[in-house]
Structures are given as C-alpha cells and as structure tokens.
Amino acid sequence: MSAIEKTYTIEGMSCGGCVNSLTRVLKSVPGLEPVKVEVGRAVLRFDPAVITADTIKAAVDRAGFSVIAEQ
Amino acid sequence: MSAIEKTYTIEGMSCGGCVNSLTRVLKSVPGLEPVKVEVGRAVLRFDPAVITADTIKAAVDRAGFSVIAEQ
C-alpha cells in the first residue's frame, strides 16, 4: 500500500455542521482517511490503487456536497 | 403500507449546507421520505412497520447530526 494525500475543493459547505457531516460520510468509506476537513476543503489520504476519484466524488455527493477541483 | 409523519428535532445543523447534507442521506434510506428538512428539524414520512426509530437515528448519525427528540 502506498498512500497519497490530495486536497479537494468542495462546494456547498458553509459551517461547522457541514464539516461534521462531510467528515462522517468520508470516514465511512473503507480506505479513505480524512486528514483535514474544513469549510470548502478536504485533505484526504488514500491508496490510489484502492480508492478512485469516482469513489471520492460519490462519497462527497452522498454527503450533499460537490467536488469542484482536486490538486 | 400505512405511512405516518413524525417530526424530529436534530442537533448540530446550522446552515443550508447541513440541510442539503441531511436530506441527501435521509433520501438514501429505502422507505424513508423526508417531507421537510430545515435547520434543527426534519419531518419524515415512513411506514413504522418497515422503518424503526433506530434506523432513523442511525441515518441522522451517518450524516453527522443527532436526533434529540421526536414527536
């Protein structure tokens, strides 16, 4: 396993409740570790051989938000 | 099927992003219809023979919030 960290810009978040909500949903994805979640931004750690960009986008969608950029 | 509506008081929500997030997670539960979701409150429609109080509490928890009362 070779984990990387990526930063995602996220639309639709505006308060600490949103941060809690997104953090909970991201933590429910096996292999995905939310390193830092704040309003509009999430730093995630994962093995790209296991977790795809689509998996991350789907998890953010399930939480009611949208990925608008990754870097 | 005999659906009822119940109102849940929810802790941890403070903006429209929280409302979107909770709504999305509640809609993902088969048989559970969010009639109205606003900051701190959700009106849900469901068949109590199918959906239990624990199912609803677990869904709200998954979204990062907490049920503190139902009526």
Backbone of each chain as nested JSON, in Angstrom:
{
  "chains": [
    {"id": "A", "residues": [
      {"number": 1, "name": "MET", "atoms": {"N": [0.836, -1.205, 0.0], "CA": [0.0, 0.0, 0.0], "C": [0.869, 1.253, 0.0]}},
      {"number": 2, "name": "SER", "atoms": {"N": [0.486, 2.182, -0.846], "CA": [1.233, 3.428, -0.956], "C": [0.234, 4.581, -0.944]}},
      {"number": 3, "name": "ALA", "atoms": {"N": [0.089, 5.2, 0.209], "CA": [-0.949, 6.218, 0.356], "C": [-0.456, 7.578, -0.123]}},
      {"number": 4, "name": "ILE", "atoms": {"N": [-1.35, 8.331, -0.689], "CA": [-1.063, 9.708, -1.083], "C": [-2.066, 10.634, -0.383]}},
      {"number": 5, "name": "GLU", "atoms": {"N": [-1.759, 11.933, -0.408], "CA": [-2.707, 12.928, 0.106], "C": [-3.088, 13.861, -1.029]}},
      {"number": 6, "name": "LYS", "atoms": {"N": [-4.371, 14.113, -1.151], "CA": [-4.844, 15.074, -2.144], "C": [-5.788, 16.057, -1.469]}},
      {"number": 7, "name": "THR", "atoms": {"N": [-5.847, 17.269, -2.025], "CA": [-6.729, 18.3, -1.488], "C": [-7.878, 18.534, -2.457]}},
      {"number": 8, "name": "TYR", "atoms": {"N": [-9.085, 18.483, -1.942], "CA": [-10.289, 18.651, -2.752], "C": [-10.988, 19.949, -2.389]}},
      {"number": 9, "name": "THR", "atoms": {"N": [-11.357, 20.711, -3.391], "CA": [-12.16, 21.912, -3.171], "C": [-13.621, 21.483, -3.288]}},
      {"number": 10, "name": "ILE", "atoms": {"N": [-14.411, 21.855, -2.297], "CA": [-15.775, 21.325, -2.187], "C": [-16.784, 22.454, -2.091]}},
      {"number": 11, "name": "GLU", "atoms": {"N": [-17.832, 22.321, -2.888], "CA": [-18.874, 23.338, -2.957], "C": [-20.063, 22.934, -2.088]}},
      {"number": 12, "name": "GLY", "atoms": {"N": [-20.707, 23.921, -1.475], "CA": [-21.95, 23.662, -0.748], "C": [-21.806, 23.655, 0.757]}},
      {"number": 13, "name": "MET", "atoms": {"N": [-20.564, 23.7, 1.246], "CA": [-20.347, 23.702, 2.698], "C": [-20.324, 25.144, 3.192]}},
      {"number": 14, "name": "SER", "atoms": {"N": [-20.925, 25.408, 4.358], "CA": [-20.798, 26.769, 4.869], "C": [-20.665, 26.898, 6.37]}},
      {"number": 15, "name": "CYS", "atoms": {"N": [-20.614, 25.783, 7.097], "CA": [-20.486, 25.904, 8.561], "C": [-19.874, 24.648, 9.155]}},
      {"number": 16, "name": "GLY", "atoms": {"N": [-19.704, 24.664, 10.472], "CA": [-19.127, 23.517, 11.158], "C": [-20.0, 22.267, 11.086]}},
      {"number": 17, "name": "GLY", "atoms": {"N": [-21.304, 22.463, 10.949], "CA": [-22.201, 21.312, 10.783], "C": [-21.9, 20.586, 9.487]}},
      {"number": 18, "name": "CYS", "atoms": {"N": [-21.635, 21.352, 8.428], "CA": [-21.258, 20.763, 7.144], "C": [-19.947, 19.985, 7.274]}},
      {"number": 19, "name": "VAL", "atoms": {"N": [-19.009, 20.548, 8.008], "CA": [-17.711, 19.886, 8.211], "C": [-17.918, 18.541, 8.913]}},
      {"number": 20, "name": "ASN", "atoms": {"N": [-18.728, 18.538, 9.978], "CA": [-19.015, 17.284, 10.691], "C": [-19.663, 16.266, 9.777]}},
      {"number": 21, "name": "SER", "atoms": {"N": [-20.626, 16.751, 9.004], "CA": [-21.379, 15.858, 8.139], "C": [-20.464, 15.221, 7.088]}},
      {"number": 22, "name": "LEU", "atoms": {"N": [-19.689, 16.047, 6.406], "CA": [-18.797, 15.509, 5.373], "C": [-17.76, 14.57, 5.993]}},
      {"number": 23, "name": "THR", "atoms": {"N": [-17.232, 14.935, 7.147], "CA": [-16.229, 14.09, 7.806], "C": [-16.803, 12.709, 8.101]}},
      {"number": 24, "name": "ARG", "atoms": {"N": [-18.026, 12.677, 8.643], "CA": [-18.656, 11.384, 8.97], "C": [-18.831, 10.513, 7.746]}},
      {"number": 25, "name": "VAL", "atoms": {"N": [-19.3, 11.119, 6.66], "CA": [-19.548, 10.325, 5.456], "C": [-18.222, 9.839, 4.862]}},
      {"number": 26, "name": "LEU", "atoms": {"N": [-17.206, 10.694, 4.845], "CA": [-15.902, 10.279, 4.301], "C": [-15.295, 9.146, 5.128]}},
      {"number": 27, "name": "LYS", "atoms": {"N": [-15.44, 9.224, 6.457], "CA": [-14.891, 8.176, 7.33], "C": [-15.566, 6.825, 7.116]}},
      {"number": 28, "name": "SER", "atoms": {"N": [-16.775, 6.858, 6.581], "CA": [-17.494, 5.596, 6.366], "C": [-16.984, 4.841, 5.139]}},
      {"number": 29, "name": "VAL", "atoms": {"N": [-16.1, 5.463, 4.355], "CA": [-15.563, 4.79, 3.16], "C": [-14.28, 4.049, 3.55]}},
      {"number": 30, "name": "PRO", "atoms": {"N": [-14.262, 2.709, 3.446], "CA": [-13.07, 1.955, 3.833], "C": [-11.863, 2.379, 3.0]}},
      {"number": 31, "name": "GLY", "atoms": {"N": [-10.764, 2.67, 3.66], "CA": [-9.537, 3.032, 2.961], "C": [-9.369, 4.52, 2.721]}},
      {"number": 32, "name": "LEU", "atoms": {"N": [-10.37, 5.294, 3.089], "CA": [-10.308, 6.746, 2.873], "C": [-10.156, 7.442, 4.233]}},
      {"number": 33, "name": "GLU", "atoms": {"N": [-9.079, 8.198, 4.378], "CA": [-8.83, 8.866, 5.655], "C": [-8.9, 10.386, 5.491]}},
      {"number": 34, "name": "PRO", "atoms": {"N": [-9.901, 11.016, 6.1], "CA": [-9.955, 12.48, 6.052], "C": [-8.903, 13.071, 7.002]}},
      {"number": 35, "name": "VAL", "atoms": {"N": [-7.84, 13.633, 6.436], "CA": [-6.749, 14.199, 7.23], "C": [-7.192, 15.531, 7.829]}},
      {"number": 36, "name": "LYS", "atoms": {"N": [-7.848, 16.342, 6.996], "CA": [-8.342, 17.636, 7.455], "C": [-9.575, 18.01, 6.636]}},
      {"number": 37, "name": "VAL", "atoms": {"N": [-10.646, 18.359, 7.315], "CA": [-11.852, 18.814, 6.624], "C": [-12.211, 20.178, 7.188]}},
      {"number": 38, "name": "GLU", "atoms": {"N": [-12.381, 21.148, 6.313], "CA": [-12.827, 22.477, 6.75], "C": [-13.851, 22.968, 5.719]}},
      {"number": 39, "name": "VAL", "atoms": {"N": [-14.467, 24.102, 5.986], "CA": [-15.49, 24.617, 5.07], "C": [-14.862, 24.823, 3.687]}},
      {"number": 40, "name": "GLY", "atoms": {"N": [-15.367, 24.099, 2.695], "CA": [-14.906, 24.282, 1.313], "C": [-13.68, 23.486, 0.905]}},
      {"number": 41, "name": "ARG", "atoms": {"N": [-13.145, 22.668, 1.835], "CA": [-11.889, 21.999, 1.517], "C": [-11.715, 20.72, 2.34]}},
      {"number": 42, "name": "ALA", "atoms": {"N": [-11.207, 19.675, 1.683], "CA": [-10.903, 18.44, 2.414], "C": [-9.565, 17.894, 1.938]}},
      {"number": 43, "name": "VAL", "atoms": {"N": [-8.715, 17.555, 2.887], "CA": [-7.461, 16.868, 2.579], "C": [-7.679, 15.393, 2.909]}},
      {"number": 44, "name": "LEU", "atoms": {"N": [-7.508, 14.55, 1.899], "CA": [-7.8, 13.126, 2.066], "C": [-6.567, 12.29, 1.789]}},
      {"number": 45, "name": "ARG", "atoms": {"N": [-6.411, 11.235, 2.566], "CA": [-5.292, 10.309, 2.416], "C": [-5.856, 8.95, 1.992]}},
      {"number": 46, "name": "PHE", "atoms": {"N": [-5.271, 8.385, 0.948], "CA": [-5.781, 7.104, 0.448], "C": [-4.759, 6.471, -0.495]}},
      {"number": 47, "name": "ASP", "atoms": {"N": [-4.94, 5.192, -0.735], "CA": [-4.129, 4.472, -1.706], "C": [-4.841, 4.551, -3.058]}},
      {"number": 48, "name": "PRO", "atoms": {"N": [-4.242, 5.218, -4.048], "CA": [-4.929, 5.38, -5.329], "C": [-5.136, 4.069, -6.084]}},
      {"number": 49, "name": "ALA", "atoms": {"N": [-4.477, 2.998, -5.63], "CA": [-4.732, 1.689, -6.241], "C": [-6.045, 1.1, -5.735]}},
      {"number": 50, "name": "VAL", "atoms": {"N": [-6.556, 1.647, -4.623], "CA": [-7.774, 1.117, -3.99], "C": [-8.946, 2.081, -4.147]}},
      {"number": 51, "name": "ILE", "atoms": {"N": [-8.671, 3.369, -3.967], "CA": [-9.721, 4.397, -3.977], "C": [-9.58, 5.223, -5.265]}},
      {"number": 52, "name": "THR", "atoms": {"N": [-10.658, 5.3, -6.038], "CA": [-10.615, 6.083, -7.277], "C": [-11.214, 7.474, -7.06]}},
      {"number": 53, "name": "ALA", "atoms": {"N": [-10.966, 8.336, -8.029], "CA": [-11.547, 9.681, -7.987], "C": [-13.079, 9.588, -7.944]}},
      {"number": 54, "name": "ASP", "atoms": {"N": [-13.643, 8.632, -8.673], "CA": [-15.108, 8.476, -8.686], "C": [-15.648, 8.099, -7.311]}},
      {"number": 55, "name": "THR", "atoms": {"N": [-14.911, 7.256, -6.597], "CA": [-15.335, 6.859, -5.248], "C": [-15.399, 8.08, -4.335]}},
      {"number": 56, "name": "ILE", "atoms": {"N": [-14.39, 8.943, -4.454], "CA": [-14.347, 10.142, -3.619], "C": [-15.473, 11.101, -3.991]}},
      {"number": 57, "name": "LYS", "atoms": {"N": [-15.672, 11.302, -5.283], "CA": [-16.756, 12.198, -5.711], "C": [-18.116, 11.674, -5.265]}},
      {"number": 58, "name": "ALA", "atoms": {"N": [-18.304, 10.357, -5.353], "CA": [-19.587, 9.773, -4.952], "C": [-19.826, 9.959, -3.454]}},
      {"number": 59, "name": "ALA", "atoms": {"N": [-18.775, 9.809, -2.652], "CA": [-18.923, 9.98, -1.202], "C": [-19.274, 11.429, -0.867]}},
      {"number": 60, "name": "VAL", "atoms": {"N": [-18.63, 12.369, -1.531], "CA": [-18.926, 13.791, -1.287], "C": [-20.371, 14.095, -1.716]}},
      {"number": 61, "name": "ASP", "atoms": {"N": [-20.777, 13.537, -2.854], "CA": [-22.169, 13.702, -3.311], "C": [-23.154, 13.149, -2.282]}},
      {"number": 62, "name": "ARG", "atoms": {"N": [-22.851, 11.961, -1.752], "CA": [-23.747, 11.344, -0.764], "C": [-23.922, 12.236, 0.449]}},
      {"number": 63, "name": "ALA", "atoms": {"N": [-22.897, 13.009, 0.758], "CA": [-22.976, 13.924, 1.902], "C": [-23.71, 15.205, 1.544]}},
      {"number": 64, "name": "GLY", "atoms": {"N": [-24.096, 15.373, 0.261], "CA": [-24.857, 16.561, -0.134], "C": [-24.005, 17.701, -0.656]}},
      {"number": 65, "name": "PHE", "atoms": {"N": [-22.709, 17.435, -0.939], "CA": [-21.809, 18.476, -1.434], "C": [-21.229, 18.047, -2.787]}},
      {"number": 66, "name": "SER", "atoms": {"N": [-20.372, 18.898, -3.378], "CA": [-19.797, 18.58, -4.687], "C": [-18.312, 18.88, -4.715]}},
      {"number": 67, "name": "VAL", "atoms": {"N": [-17.534, 17.957, -5.298], "CA": [-16.117, 18.224, -5.566], "C": [-16.044, 19.124, -6.792]}},
      {"number": 68, "name": "ILE", "atoms": {"N": [-15.387, 20.276, -6.67], "CA": [-15.257, 21.14, -7.855], "C": [-13.813, 21.216, -8.347]}},
      {"number": 69, "name": "ALA", "atoms": {"N": [-12.856, 20.764, -7.542], "CA": [-11.457, 20.719, -8.005], "C": [-10.663, 19.792, -7.112]}},
      {"number": 70, "name": "GLU", "atoms": {"N": [-9.593, 19.215, -7.674], "CA": [-8.67, 18.443, -6.845], "C": [-7.253, 18.825, -7.228]}},
      {"number": 71, "name": "GLN", "atoms": {"N": [-6.362, 18.739, -6.275], "CA": [-4.967, 19.047, -6.583], "C": [-4.047, 18.222, -5.684]}}
    ]},
    {"id": "B", "residues": [
      {"number": 1, "name": "MET", "atoms": {"N": [-49.336, -1.028, 3.37], "CA": [-48.457, 0.019, 3.893], "C": [-49.281, 1.167, 4.449]}},
      {"number": 2, "name": "SER", "atoms": {"N": [-48.868, 1.615, 5.624], "CA": [-49.581, 2.706, 6.28], "C": [-48.545, 3.697, 6.795]}},
      {"number": 3, "name": "ALA", "atoms": {"N": [-48.361, 4.772, 6.031], "CA": [-47.293, 5.713, 6.37], "C": [-47.747, 6.723, 7.404]}},
      {"number": 4, "name": "ILE", "atoms": {"N": [-46.817, 7.118, 8.246], "CA": [-47.057, 8.175, 9.214], "C": [-46.023, 9.279, 8.986]}},
      {"number": 5, "name": "GLU", "atoms": {"N": [-46.283, 10.425, 9.607], "CA": [-45.293, 11.508, 9.584], "C": [-44.883, 11.82, 11.004]}},
      {"number": 6, "name": "LYS", "atoms": {"N": [-43.594, 11.939, 11.212], "CA": [-43.088, 12.337, 12.53], "C": [-42.101, 13.479, 12.36]}},
      {"number": 7, "name": "THR", "atoms": {"N": [-42.018, 14.307, 13.404], "CA": [-41.093, 15.44, 13.38], "C": [-39.941, 15.169, 14.343]}},
      {"number": 8, "name": "TYR", "atoms": {"N": [-38.735, 15.311, 13.846], "CA": [-37.53, 15.048, 14.637], "C": [-36.782, 16.348, 14.881]}},
      {"number": 9, "name": "THR", "atoms": {"N": [-36.4, 16.564, 16.134], "CA": [-35.55, 17.697, 16.473], "C": [-34.111, 17.208, 16.373]}},
      {"number": 10, "name": "ILE", "atoms": {"N": [-33.293, 17.962, 15.638], "CA": [-31.947, 17.487, 15.288], "C": [-30.898, 18.5, 15.709]}},
      {"number": 11, "name": "GLU", "atoms": {"N": [-29.857, 17.998, 16.338], "CA": [-28.78, 18.827, 16.858], "C": [-27.599, 18.814, 15.893]}},
      {"number": 12, "name": "GLY", "atoms": {"N": [-26.915, 19.956, 15.784], "CA": [-25.676, 20.001, 15.011], "C": [-25.804, 20.672, 13.66]}},
      {"number": 13, "name": "MET", "atoms": {"N": [-27.039, 20.982, 13.246], "CA": [-27.249, 21.643, 11.957], "C": [-27.222, 23.153, 12.17]}},
      {"number": 14, "name": "SER", "atoms": {"N": [-26.599, 23.892, 11.238], "CA": [-26.688, 25.341, 11.395], "C": [-26.798, 26.128, 10.105]}},
      {"number": 15, "name": "CYS", "atoms": {"N": [-26.88, 25.468, 8.954], "CA": [-26.995, 26.243, 7.704], "C": [-27.639, 25.393, 6.606]}},
      {"number": 16, "name": "GLY", "atoms": {"N": [-27.808, 26.016, 5.447], "CA": [-28.417, 25.319, 4.319], "C": [-27.591, 24.143, 3.823]}},
      {"number": 17, "name": "GLY", "atoms": {"N": [-26.277, 24.201, 4.019], "CA": [-25.428, 23.06, 3.639], "C": [-25.757, 21.842, 4.475]}},
      {"number": 18, "name": "CYS", "atoms": {"N": [-26.006, 22.061, 5.766], "CA": [-26.417, 20.97, 6.663], "C": [-27.758, 20.384, 6.2]}},
      {"number": 19, "name": "VAL", "atoms": {"N": [-28.671, 21.253, 5.805], "CA": [-29.987, 20.805, 5.341], "C": [-29.821, 19.916, 4.102]}},
      {"number": 20, "name": "ASN", "atoms": {"N": [-29.003, 20.367, 3.142], "CA": [-28.761, 19.556, 1.94], "C": [-28.158, 18.212, 2.297]}},
      {"number": 21, "name": "SER", "atoms": {"N": [-27.185, 18.264, 3.199], "CA": [-26.479, 17.044, 3.557], "C": [-27.418, 16.038, 4.214]}},
      {"number": 22, "name": "LEU", "atoms": {"N": [-28.165, 16.491, 5.209], "CA": [-29.086, 15.576, 5.897], "C": [-30.138, 15.053, 4.93]}},
      {"number": 23, "name": "THR", "atoms": {"N": [-30.651, 15.919, 4.067], "CA": [-31.678, 15.498, 3.109], "C": [-31.155, 14.376, 2.217]}},
      {"number": 24, "name": "ARG", "atoms": {"N": [-29.925, 14.561, 1.712], "CA": [-29.342, 13.529, 0.834], "C": [-29.205, 12.193, 1.538]}},
      {"number": 25, "name": "VAL", "atoms": {"N": [-28.713, 12.222, 2.758], "CA": [-28.513, 10.959, 3.484], "C": [-29.86, 10.307, 3.804]}},
      {"number": 26, "name": "LEU", "atoms": {"N": [-30.852, 11.098, 4.216], "CA": [-32.174, 10.533, 4.531], "C": [-32.817, 9.913, 3.288]}},
      {"number": 27, "name": "LYS", "atoms": {"N": [-32.654, 10.59, 2.147], "CA": [-33.242, 10.066, 0.895], "C": [-32.613, 8.746, 0.471]}},
      {"number": 28, "name": "SER", "atoms": {"N": [-31.404, 8.473, 0.958], "CA": [-30.736, 7.22, 0.572], "C": [-31.277, 6.012, 1.333]}},
      {"number": 29, "name": "VAL", "atoms": {"N": [-32.15, 6.248, 2.322], "CA": [-32.725, 5.134, 3.085], "C": [-34.029, 4.694, 2.412]}},
      {"number": 30, "name": "PRO", "atoms": {"N": [-34.098, 3.455, 1.9], "CA": [-35.32, 2.997, 1.239], "C": [-36.518, 3.042, 2.182]}},
      {"number": 31, "name": "GLY", "atoms": {"N": [-37.602, 3.647, 1.734], "CA": [-38.821, 3.701, 2.54], "C": [-38.931, 4.925, 3.412]}},
      {"number": 32, "name": "LEU", "atoms": {"N": [-37.897, 5.746, 3.427], "CA": [-37.91, 6.948, 4.273], "C": [-38.012, 8.176, 3.376]}},
      {"number": 33, "name": "GLU", "atoms": {"N": [-39.066, 8.957, 3.584], "CA": [-39.279, 10.144, 2.745], "C": [-39.144, 11.414, 3.579]}},
      {"number": 34, "name": "PRO", "atoms": {"N": [-38.118, 12.223, 3.309], "CA": [-38.019, 13.498, 4.007], "C": [-39.032, 14.488, 3.433]}},
      {"number": 35, "name": "VAL", "atoms": {"N": [-40.079, 14.783, 4.211], "CA": [-41.147, 15.683, 3.763], "C": [-40.656, 17.124, 3.829]}},
      {"number": 36, "name": "LYS", "atoms": {"N": [-39.972, 17.447, 4.937], "CA": [-39.431, 18.798, 5.097], "C": [-38.196, 18.725, 5.987]}},
      {"number": 37, "name": "VAL", "atoms": {"N": [-37.101, 19.296, 5.515], "CA": [-35.882, 19.347, 6.334], "C": [-35.467, 20.81, 6.431]}},
      {"number": 38, "name": "GLU", "atoms": {"N": [-35.276, 21.29, 7.637], "CA": [-34.78, 22.646, 7.849], "C": [-33.751, 22.591, 8.977]}},
      {"number": 39, "name": "VAL", "atoms": {"N": [-33.083, 23.703, 9.247], "CA": [-32.055, 23.708, 10.294], "C": [-32.683, 23.29, 11.63]}},
      {"number": 40, "name": "GLY", "atoms": {"N": [-32.219, 22.173, 12.182], "CA": [-32.678, 21.736, 13.501], "C": [-33.931, 20.886, 13.522]}},
      {"number": 41, "name": "ARG", "atoms": {"N": [-34.502, 20.599, 12.329], "CA": [-35.785, 19.894, 12.317], "C": [-35.985, 19.126, 11.016]}},
      {"number": 42, "name": "ALA", "atoms": {"N": [-36.539, 17.928, 11.131], "CA": [-36.882, 17.162, 9.931], "C": [-38.241, 16.51, 10.118]}},
      {"number": 43, "name": "VAL", "atoms": {"N": [-39.095, 16.66, 9.127], "CA": [-40.375, 15.957, 9.11], "C": [-40.214, 14.782, 8.147]}},
      {"number": 44, "name": "LEU", "atoms": {"N": [-40.418, 13.574, 8.663], "CA": [-40.18, 12.369, 7.872], "C": [-41.456, 11.549, 7.75]}},
      {"number": 45, "name": "ARG", "atoms": {"N": [-41.631, 10.96, 6.577], "CA": [-42.794, 10.111, 6.314], "C": [-42.281, 8.688, 6.076]}},
      {"number": 46, "name": "PHE", "atoms": {"N": [-42.895, 7.742, 6.767], "CA": [-42.443, 6.345, 6.631], "C": [-43.495, 5.4, 7.198]}},
      {"number": 47, "name": "ASP", "atoms": {"N": [-43.359, 4.14, 6.833], "CA": [-44.216, 3.096, 7.39], "C": [-43.511, 2.529, 8.622]}},
      {"number": 48, "name": "PRO", "atoms": {"N": [-44.089, 2.709, 9.814], "CA": [-43.414, 2.246, 11.028], "C": [-43.266, 0.72, 11.099]}},
      {"number": 49, "name": "ALA", "atoms": {"N": [-43.947, -0.004, 10.226], "CA": [-43.758, -1.457, 10.176], "C": [-42.457, -1.796, 9.446]}},
      {"number": 50, "name": "VAL", "atoms": {"N": [-41.92, -0.82, 8.697], "CA": [-40.723, -1.053, 7.883], "C": [-39.508, -0.319, 8.448]}},
      {"number": 51, "name": "ILE", "atoms": {"N": [-39.737, 0.928, 8.865], "CA": [-38.649, 1.792, 9.334], "C": [-38.758, 1.952, 10.856]}},
      {"number": 52, "name": "THR", "atoms": {"N": [-37.698, 1.645, 11.56], "CA": [-37.719, 1.789, 13.018], "C": [-37.064, 3.103, 13.445]}},
      {"number": 53, "name": "ALA", "atoms": {"N": [-37.285, 3.454, 14.712], "CA": [-36.652, 4.655, 15.272], "C": [-35.129, 4.537, 15.179]}},
      {"number": 54, "name": "ASP", "atoms": {"N": [-34.602, 3.328, 15.394], "CA": [-33.152, 3.128, 15.322], "C": [-32.606, 3.382, 13.919]}},
      {"number": 55, "name": "THR", "atoms": {"N": [-33.368, 2.986, 12.905], "CA": [-32.948, 3.225, 11.523], "C": [-32.829, 4.723, 11.258]}},
      {"number": 56, "name": "ILE", "atoms": {"N": [-33.81, 5.461, 11.758], "CA": [-33.797, 6.915, 11.549], "C": [-32.647, 7.556, 12.308]}},
      {"number": 57, "name": "LYS", "atoms": {"N": [-32.46, 7.157, 13.564], "CA": [-31.348, 7.719, 14.343], "C": [-30.005, 7.401, 13.691]}},
      {"number": 58, "name": "ALA", "atoms": {"N": [-29.862, 6.195, 13.177], "CA": [-28.596, 5.799, 12.54], "C": [-28.336, 6.62, 11.283]}},
      {"number": 59, "name": "ALA", "atoms": {"N": [-29.386, 6.889, 10.51], "CA": [-29.215, 7.686, 9.29], "C": [-28.807, 9.12, 9.641]}},
      {"number": 60, "name": "VAL", "atoms": {"N": [-29.427, 9.686, 10.651], "CA": [-29.075, 11.052, 11.068], "C": [-27.631, 11.079, 11.58]}},
      {"number": 61, "name": "ASP", "atoms": {"N": [-27.246, 10.052, 12.34], "CA": [-25.854, 9.937, 12.812], "C": [-24.879, 9.866, 11.636]}},
      {"number": 62, "name": "ARG", "atoms": {"N": [-25.218, 9.06, 10.627], "CA": [-24.337, 8.921, 9.453], "C": [-24.118, 10.258, 8.778]}},
      {"number": 63, "name": "ALA", "atoms": {"N": [-25.12, 11.126, 8.862], "CA": [-24.997, 12.454, 8.255], "C": [-24.225, 13.413, 9.145]}},
      {"number": 64, "name": "GLY", "atoms": {"N": [-23.85, 12.968, 10.357], "CA": [-23.046, 13.82, 11.238], "C": [-23.86, 14.645, 12.226]}},
      {"number": 65, "name": "PHE", "atoms": {"N": [-25.158, 14.32, 12.363], "CA": [-26.017, 15.062, 13.282], "C": [-26.625, 14.096, 14.304]}},
      {"number": 66, "name": "SER", "atoms": {"N": [-27.462, 14.608, 15.212], "CA": [-28.061, 13.756, 16.25], "C": [-29.538, 14.069, 16.422]}},
      {"number": 67, "name": "VAL", "atoms": {"N": [-30.34, 13.016, 16.544], "CA": [-31.753, 13.194, 16.919], "C": [-31.801, 13.442, 18.416]}},
      {"number": 68, "name": "ILE", "atoms": {"N": [-32.428, 14.554, 18.839], "CA": [-32.543, 14.789, 20.28], "C": [-33.988, 14.692, 20.768]}},
      {"number": 69, "name": "ALA", "atoms": {"N": [-34.943, 14.68, 19.866], "CA": [-36.341, 14.492, 20.269], "C": [-37.159, 14.095, 19.046]}},
      {"number": 70, "name": "GLU", "atoms": {"N": [-38.274, 13.39, 19.295], "CA": [-39.216, 13.096, 18.209], "C": [-40.624, 13.31, 18.727]}},
      {"number": 71, "name": "GLN", "atoms": {"N": [-41.497, 13.679, 17.822], "CA": [-42.891, 13.882, 18.243], "C": [-43.857, 13.592, 17.093]}}
    ]}
  ]
}
